[in-house]
């Protein structure tokens, strides 16, 4: 069985965005960051599949999927995204290494989950028949919480949180941007960066505990 992790995301109400060119540029940047960060775990790189409305990629398994979800979702804030993460079978185009040429039960389940998420106004759903439903629900709820906490981020806050993840130093960010450490601290505090990063760390540990054993 050719089981892989299909990740499909769609932008919520993207058609209502006035500057779609800017949105597309931001989305492309998020796709690039996700692909660079996950290069060792990619079966098919993330790519825009349908205009600006849908993004997809394939990973070896769901263990590292949060990095992709994070990079893609944060790239387009304040526009929201929803994601389906399905660990299932791909029976068409697996050797092509191109998500646009792949198909199979995992993709069909991802489409079904996205429709369900839209109806429920939820952000994320997981599918894997080998994982207890309550575990998948807890993981999805944690991602929903993160999505809610980040929804109010400004572009400036998003950039500084991204820099803080990279450098882990407020002084380095201040020096790099020519602003005071106090300004950096206040911006990160308003974004609840420390709390969010702690939740992210716990989530990634949980994903590793559930899927880290997968081949």
Secondary structure, 3 states (H helix, E strand, C coil): CCEEEEEEEEECCHHHCCCHHHHHHHHHHHHHHHHHHCHHHEEEEEEEEECCCEEEEEECCHHHHHHHHHHHHHHCCCCCEEEEEEEEECCECHHHCCHHHCECHHHHHHHHHHHHHHHHCCCEEEECCCCCHHHHHHHHHHHHHHHHHHCCCCHHHHHHHHHHHHHCCHHHHHHHHCCCHHHHHHHHHHCCHHHHHHHHHHHHHHHHHHHCCCC
